[in-house]
Amino acid sequence: MPELSVDAPLDGSGAPGPAGLGEPVVRVRPAWTAALSLSTLAVFMAFMTPIQILLPLQLEHIDPAHKSTALAWVTGAGALVAVVANPLAGALSDRTLSRWGRRRPWIVGGALAGAAGLAVTAAQHSVLGVALGWCLAQAGLNGMLAGVTTPVADTVPVEQRAEVSGWTGIMQSFGLVLGALLTTLLFTGVWSGYGCLALLTVALALPFVLRFPEPVLPRALRPALDLRGILAGLWISPRAHPDFAWAWLTRFLINLGNALGTLYLLFYLTDSVHYGDPGTGVLILTVIYTLFAGLTAVPVGRISDRRGRRKPFVLISCAVMAVAAVLLAFVHTWTAAMAAAAVLGAGFGVYLAVDQALVTQVLPAALDRAKDLGVINVANSGPQVLAPALAAPIVAWLGGYTALYLATAVVTVLGGVLVRNVRSVD
């Protein structure tokens, strides 16, 4: 393979070397960050709103007696698809020779496929049909996610990454807020809710795709395009890349804690808090959560960039999130739920900004950034597979919601402690 030069920007991307394969050196503009944030908003609105709002309502109508189990099966099946689709789409993105670049075709194509999957899900009237439709949506949306997450590593210099990651990170929770507002106030039917999400997924992806070109990968630099090699490359040796492995495990555990805590939130408000309108309750808690995440993500990201430190902020964020989980475990009131949402949002805002920046600093190879970030993203989607299997028996037989949120706290703290094993990042 030809040796890469990383001396100066050669392609107008802000990243040095051919096709932006070196370490970026030019700070990105606010307009670039804003457009990428809109694309991130699109994909997470399409991911999270069905999980939190539309799928529970749809499955409660289809099978009210087994709504919890049905939700666990549907979300678990979708997450299993995501575990495979995201790194595979990332590997194919790394090998894309399109004149549009490597990332933008996957953003557009994934948005279209994800929108189609949402439409299919909306039309279903059985648990199996909903599961199949949601799996299709997950496949498309994870292709889009592969294109959306990599530009930060491709284009943003290290000393700006936590700030930019803060902006894109808060889009995850803001996506749920916007999706919940739309599906509970404007598009109150299940079908219209899915349809609205499908249209916005495509529309919000377009500004970044149309306005900001990216360099084309030279054919001579493309990694081998063979299925066996691609599948083999999805395994990244912890022995060869220990910092990557520890960053992956940290993210997996923190996201497992988050998944355990949010999967049954609608049912928690219904069955334990006895809130009169649990759908509206979820929306209120999400707004509070997002507000406090927004208050911490970008400011703390800037502090992390200036100090060049990541791990202390990850530890702090995990401790804060664990406090919120303990509050939910022992105080089953609406006031406590609102306080926990504020605390959790403040902690998760810090985590979203700083951990994403940390992860981009431990990627093994520039040519495989999207694939490697896809493997990292398995630590986001994998817990969605495991959480239902853990949460359902905990709620049913091992102590109910108190035990569930205590488990959330323990797993989250463990994830924060393990980040200390990452050696190449302060």
Salt bridges, closest charged atoms under 4 A:
GLU23 OE1 - ARG161 NH2 3.17
GLU60 OE2 - LYS67 NZ 3.50
ASP63 OD1 - HIS66 ND1 3.21
ASP94 OD1 - ARG103 NH1 3.01
ASP154 OD2 - ARG103 NE 2.85
ASP154 OD1 - ARG369 NH1 3.21
GLU163 OE1 - ARG27 NH2 3.88
GLU163 OE2 - ARG302 NE 3.30
ASP305 OD1 - ARG310 NH1 2.98
ASP355 OD2 - ARG251 NH2 2.88
ASP372 OD1 - LYS371 NZ 2.79
